[in-house]
Amino acid sequence: MRVNLKNPVTNQFKQVKVGFSWTTFFFGLFPALFRGDWKWFFVMLVVNIILGVPTMGIGAGLVGIIFAFFYNKLYINDLLSKGWVPSDESSKSMLLSKGFTTK
């Protein structure tokens, strides 16, 4: 399921998936890079290096699996904290039902 978010200052729209992040599951930190989510990209990169180097990559794979469960929630929370708002009532009700706080 996806929700539509709007930045009221720039009038940009984003459609964001709510729930498990299959792209993070399969591609690790690259979805954060392609979304321009620099904070979580660098967090995942540092954790991948710290856990991946001593375990010859196994730790980095586990990090990708773990982040897949909550990366979309982190991304949506960051967007909402930067001023993005739901663009329609169905998106707002979906976010509220998933535990997000909206304005």
C-alpha positions as CSV (number, residue, x, y, z in Angstrom):
1,M,0.0,0.0,0.0
2,R,1.2,3.5,-0.9
3,V,0.4,6.9,0.5
4,N,0.6,10.3,-1.3
5,L,2.6,13.0,0.4
6,K,2.8,16.6,-0.5
7,N,5.3,19.3,0.4
8,P,3.2,22.4,0.9
9,V,6.1,24.8,0.4
10,T,7.4,23.4,-2.9
11,N,4.2,21.7,-4.1
12,Q,6.1,18.5,-4.7
13,F,4.3,15.1,-4.5
14,K,5.8,11.8,-3.5
15,Q,4.2,8.4,-3.5
16,V,5.7,6.4,-0.6
17,K,5.2,2.7,0.2
18,V,4.1,1.9,3.8
19,G,5.3,-1.4,5.3
20,F,8.0,-3.8,4.4
21,S,10.7,-2.5,2.0
22,W,11.3,-5.1,-0.6
23,T,13.8,-2.8,-2.4
24,T,15.9,-2.5,0.8
25,F,15.6,-6.3,1.3
26,F,17.0,-7.0,-2.2
27,F,19.3,-4.0,-2.8
28,G,20.4,-2.9,0.7
29,L,21.3,0.7,1.1
30,F,20.8,1.7,-2.6
31,P,17.1,2.6,-2.2
32,A,18.1,5.2,0.3
33,L,20.8,6.5,-2.0
34,F,18.4,6.8,-5.0
35,R,15.7,8.5,-2.8
36,G,18.2,11.1,-1.7
37,D,17.8,10.0,1.9
38,W,21.4,10.7,2.9
39,K,21.0,10.3,6.6
40,W,19.8,6.7,6.4
41,F,22.2,5.9,3.5
42,F,25.2,6.8,5.6
43,V,23.8,5.0,8.7
44,M,23.3,1.8,6.7
45,L,26.7,2.2,5.0
46,V,28.5,2.6,8.3
47,V,26.7,-0.4,9.9
48,N,27.3,-2.5,6.8
49,I,31.0,-1.7,7.0
50,I,31.2,-2.3,10.7
51,L,29.4,-5.6,10.6
52,G,30.3,-6.7,7.1
53,V,34.1,-6.5,7.2
54,P,34.7,-8.9,10.1
55,T,32.0,-11.4,9.0
56,M,33.1,-11.4,5.3
57,G,29.7,-9.8,4.2
58,I,27.3,-12.0,6.2
59,G,26.7,-9.2,8.7
60,A,26.0,-6.7,5.9
61,G,23.4,-9.1,4.5
62,L,21.7,-9.4,7.8
63,V,21.7,-5.6,8.2
64,G,19.8,-5.4,4.8
65,I,17.2,-7.9,6.0
66,I,16.7,-6.0,9.3
67,F,16.5,-2.6,7.8
68,A,13.9,-3.9,5.3
69,F,11.4,-4.3,8.1
70,F,11.5,-0.6,9.2
71,Y,13.2,1.5,6.5
72,N,10.0,2.8,5.0
73,K,8.7,3.9,8.4
74,L,11.9,5.7,9.0
75,Y,11.7,7.4,5.6
76,I,8.1,8.5,6.1
77,N,8.8,9.8,9.6
78,D,11.7,11.9,8.2
79,L,9.4,13.3,5.5
80,L,6.7,14.2,7.9
81,S,9.2,15.9,10.3
82,K,10.4,18.0,7.3
83,G,6.9,19.3,6.7
84,W,5.4,16.9,4.2
85,V,1.7,16.2,4.7
86,P,-0.7,13.7,3.3
87,S,-2.2,14.9,0.0
88,D,-5.6,13.2,0.4
89,E,-7.8,11.8,3.1
90,S,-7.2,8.2,2.2
91,S,-3.4,8.8,2.7
92,K,-4.0,10.5,6.0
93,S,-6.2,7.7,7.3
94,M,-3.7,5.1,6.1
95,L,-0.9,6.9,8.0
96,L,-3.0,7.3,11.1
97,S,-3.9,3.6,11.0
98,K,-0.2,2.7,10.8
99,G,0.7,4.8,13.8
100,F,2.1,7.9,12.1
101,T,1.2,11.3,13.4
102,T,0.1,13.8,10.8
103,K,-0.8,17.5,11.0
